[in-house]
Amino acid sequence: MLHTFLSRNAALCLLILAFTFTFAPAQTSTDTISKTSTENVSGNTSAQADETTNYAPKRQLGFWGGTYTFHRDLAGASARAGFGIFSVRYSRTINKSPRVRLKYTVDFAPLVIINFRNERLVQETPRVLDVERDTAFGIGASPFGLQANFRNGKKVQPFVGGSLGVILFNKPVPDRRSPLEPNAIGKKLNFTGDVGGGVEIGLKNNKSFLIGYKYHHISNAYRGGINVGYNTNLVWAGLNFGG
């Protein structure tokens, strides 16, 4: 059930991406005509200034969603864990140059889903595990984030970024307790960290579309009886509204 849900999220992200890149050339063509007209009236300098102003908002409020893609390079529990997230983001430009714009970002995630394997030890010799899948839901926040946009002022801006935060699940993740391992349990509160990059595409009225990749990590920092870190190759897409 969860895998179907996450697969649909991935398909939705790809659909948004296809729509945006279909829309972008048409918009570029329109902008080219408008720019030519402007040059005839006011000159090339004025047109370039307008283009820069439209795609360098100081503050942005938006949302994004992402889901895991592949785990072939990940070992252990991460190779069998599904992950999905929906988040609201506020960002503010804190430094800029003609080529680079540095933004401080804050994320609040009202919905986080993780589907993982619980492996309980029921016999030591020979080793026998009782394996079942479990799903946990949570909310999260990442108050410490930075994003660096390159080609500042242009419509298409590659970026790199990262953030640190927390997720509070509705149950301990994971819970592998058994009579042989009574303390094999994680925590509800987990810490997160991610790093990645992508492309931000400027749209009309200071809006922008983002598509990117994150290497996302979840861990309880050894506060529980066990600490099973979950790593995810996360593909995400979102929309920002500037001001």
C-alpha positions as CSV (number, residue, x, y, z in Angstrom):
1,M,0.0,0.0,0.0
2,L,2.7,2.4,1.0
3,H,4.9,1.5,-2.0
4,T,2.0,2.3,-4.3
5,F,1.5,5.7,-2.6
6,L,5.2,6.5,-3.0
7,S,5.3,5.4,-6.6
8,R,2.4,7.7,-7.3
9,N,4.3,10.6,-5.7
10,A,7.3,9.8,-7.9
11,A,5.1,9.8,-11.0
12,L,3.5,13.1,-10.0
13,C,7.0,14.7,-9.6
14,L,7.9,13.5,-13.1
15,L,4.7,14.8,-14.5
16,I,5.3,18.3,-13.0
17,L,8.8,18.2,-14.4
18,A,7.6,17.4,-17.9
19,F,5.0,20.1,-17.8
20,T,7.4,22.7,-16.6
21,F,10.1,22.0,-19.2
22,T,7.3,22.0,-21.9
23,F,6.1,25.4,-20.6
24,A,9.6,26.9,-20.2
25,P,10.5,27.0,-23.9
26,A,7.2,28.7,-24.8
27,Q,7.8,31.3,-22.1
28,T,11.4,31.8,-23.3
29,S,10.1,32.4,-26.8
30,T,7.6,35.0,-25.5
31,D,10.2,36.7,-23.4
32,T,12.5,36.9,-26.4
33,I,9.8,38.7,-28.4
34,S,9.1,41.0,-25.5
35,K,12.8,41.7,-25.0
36,T,13.2,42.5,-28.7
37,S,10.3,45.0,-28.5
38,T,11.8,46.5,-25.4
39,E,15.2,47.0,-27.0
40,N,13.5,48.9,-29.9
41,V,12.0,51.3,-27.4
42,S,14.3,51.6,-24.4
43,G,17.5,49.7,-25.3
44,N,19.1,46.5,-24.3
45,T,20.2,47.6,-20.8
46,S,16.7,48.2,-19.6
47,A,15.5,44.7,-20.8
48,Q,18.4,43.0,-19.0
49,A,17.6,44.9,-15.8
50,D,14.0,43.8,-15.9
51,E,15.0,40.1,-16.5
52,T,17.3,40.2,-13.5
53,T,14.8,41.9,-11.1
54,N,12.0,39.4,-11.9
55,Y,14.0,36.3,-10.9
56,A,15.8,37.5,-7.7
57,P,13.2,37.7,-5.0
58,K,14.5,38.4,-1.5
59,R,11.9,36.3,0.3
60,Q,10.1,33.2,-0.8
61,L,7.3,31.0,0.6
62,G,6.6,27.7,-1.0
63,F,6.1,23.9,-0.7
64,W,7.7,20.8,-1.9
65,G,7.3,17.0,-1.8
66,G,9.7,14.1,-2.4
67,T,10.0,10.4,-2.3
68,Y,12.8,7.8,-2.4
69,T,14.0,6.6,-5.7
70,F,16.6,3.8,-5.5
71,H,18.6,2.1,-2.8
72,R,21.0,-0.1,-4.7
73,D,24.0,1.8,-3.3
74,L,22.7,1.7,0.3
75,A,23.3,-1.1,2.7
76,G,21.5,-2.5,5.7
77,A,18.1,-1.2,6.8
78,S,18.2,1.7,4.3
79,A,18.1,-0.7,1.4
80,R,14.6,-1.8,2.4
81,A,13.1,1.4,3.7
82,G,10.5,3.6,1.8
83,F,10.3,7.3,2.6
84,G,8.1,10.2,1.6
85,I,7.8,13.8,2.8
86,F,5.7,16.9,2.1
87,S,7.0,20.2,3.4
88,V,6.4,24.0,3.5
89,R,9.4,26.2,3.1
90,Y,10.3,29.8,3.9
91,S,13.6,31.2,2.4
92,R,15.3,34.6,2.7
93,T,18.3,35.9,0.7
94,I,21.1,36.7,3.2
95,N,23.9,37.4,0.8
96,K,24.2,37.9,-3.0
97,S,26.7,38.8,-5.7
98,P,26.2,39.2,-9.4
99,R,26.6,35.4,-9.8
100,V,25.6,33.7,-6.5
101,R,22.7,34.2,-4.2
102,L,22.8,32.6,-0.7
103,K,19.5,31.8,1.0
104,Y,18.6,30.8,4.5
105,T,15.8,28.2,4.5
106,V,13.4,26.9,7.1
107,D,11.2,23.8,6.4
108,F,8.1,22.5,8.3
109,A,7.0,19.1,7.2
110,P,3.4,18.3,8.3
111,L,3.6,14.8,6.7
112,V,6.5,12.4,6.9
113,I,6.0,8.6,6.1
114,I,8.6,5.9,6.5
115,N,8.0,2.2,5.8
116,F,10.6,-0.1,7.3
117,R,11.5,-3.7,8.2
118,N,11.3,-4.8,11.9
119,E,13.5,-7.8,12.4
120,R,13.0,-9.4,15.8
121,L,15.4,-12.0,17.1
122,V,13.4,-15.1,18.3
123,Q,16.2,-17.7,18.3
124,E,19.9,-17.3,18.6
125,T,21.3,-20.8,17.4
126,P,20.5,-21.1,14.6
127,R,19.7,-17.4,14.2
128,V,16.0,-17.0,13.5
129,L,14.3,-13.6,12.8
130,D,10.7,-12.7,12.8
131,V,10.5,-10.1,10.0
132,E,7.5,-7.8,9.4
133,R,7.0,-4.4,7.7
134,D,5.9,-1.4,9.7
135,T,4.9,2.1,8.8
136,A,5.3,5.3,10.9
137,F,4.0,8.8,10.4
138,G,5.5,11.9,11.6
139,I,5.9,15.7,11.5
140,G,9.3,17.5,11.2
141,A,11.1,20.7,11.0
142,S,14.5,21.8,9.5
143,P,15.3,25.2,11.0
144,F,18.9,25.3,9.9
145,G,19.2,25.3,6.1
146,L,21.3,27.0,3.4
147,Q,20.9,27.1,-0.4
148,A,23.3,28.7,-2.8
149,N,21.9,29.6,-6.2
150,F,24.2,30.2,-9.1
151,R,23.6,32.4,-12.2
152,N,21.8,34.9,-9.9
153,G,19.1,36.9,-11.6
154,K,18.7,34.4,-14.5
155,K,15.6,32.3,-15.2
156,V,17.4,28.9,-14.8
157,Q,19.5,28.8,-11.6
158,P,21.4,25.6,-10.5
159,F,21.7,25.3,-6.8
160,V,23.3,23.3,-4.0
161,G,22.1,23.2,-0.4
162,G,21.6,21.3,2.8
163,S,19.7,21.4,6.1
164,L,19.6,20.0,9.7
165,G,16.4,19.2,11.6
166,V,14.2,16.8,13.5
167,I,11.3,14.4,12.9
168,L,8.8,13.2,15.6
169,F,7.2,9.9,14.6
170,N,4.0,8.4,16.1
171,K,6.0,5.4,17.3
172,P,9.6,4.4,17.9
173,V,11.5,3.7,14.7
174,P,12.3,0.9,14.7
175,D,10.9,-1.4,17.3
176,R,12.7,-4.8,17.3
177,R,12.1,-5.8,20.9
178,S,11.8,-9.5,21.7
179,P,12.3,-11.7,24.8
180,L,15.9,-12.2,23.6
181,E,16.5,-8.5,22.9
182,P,14.2,-6.5,25.2
183,N,16.0,-3.2,24.6
184,A,16.1,-3.3,20.8
185,I,14.0,-0.2,20.3
186,G,14.6,3.2,18.7
187,K,13.1,6.6,19.4
188,K,10.1,8.6,18.3
189,L,12.2,11.7,18.0
190,N,14.9,11.5,15.3
191,F,17.4,13.9,13.9
192,T,17.8,14.6,10.1
193,G,20.4,15.9,7.8
194,D,20.5,16.3,4.0
195,V,22.6,17.6,1.3
196,G,21.9,17.9,-2.4
197,G,21.3,20.1,-5.4
198,G,19.0,20.9,-8.3
199,V,17.6,23.6,-10.6
200,E,15.3,26.5,-9.8
201,I,13.4,27.8,-12.8
202,G,12.0,31.3,-12.7
203,L,8.3,31.8,-13.7
204,K,6.0,34.8,-14.0
205,N,5.1,37.0,-11.0
206,N,8.2,36.0,-9.0
207,K,7.2,32.3,-8.8
208,S,9.8,29.6,-9.3
209,F,9.7,25.8,-9.9
210,L,12.3,23.6,-8.2
211,I,13.4,20.1,-9.0
212,G,16.2,18.4,-7.1
213,Y,18.0,15.5,-5.4
214,K,18.9,15.1,-1.7
215,Y,20.8,12.5,0.2
216,H,18.7,12.3,3.3
217,H,19.7,10.8,6.7
218,I,17.6,9.9,9.7
219,S,19.1,8.9,13.1
220,N,18.3,9.0,16.8
221,A,22.0,9.8,17.6
222,Y,22.4,6.7,19.8
223,R,19.7,7.9,22.3
224,G,17.7,4.7,22.0
225,G,18.4,1.0,22.7
226,I,19.4,0.7,19.0
227,N,20.2,3.3,16.4
228,V,19.3,2.2,12.9
229,G,20.1,5.1,10.5
230,Y,17.9,5.4,7.4
231,N,19.5,6.9,4.3
232,T,17.4,7.9,1.3
233,N,18.2,9.0,-2.2
234,L,15.4,11.6,-2.4
235,V,14.0,13.2,-5.5
236,W,11.8,16.2,-4.9
237,A,9.9,19.0,-6.7
238,G,8.3,22.2,-5.4
239,L,7.0,25.7,-6.1
240,N,8.1,29.0,-4.6
241,F,6.2,32.3,-4.4
242,G,8.5,35.3,-4.1
243,G,8.1,38.8,-2.7
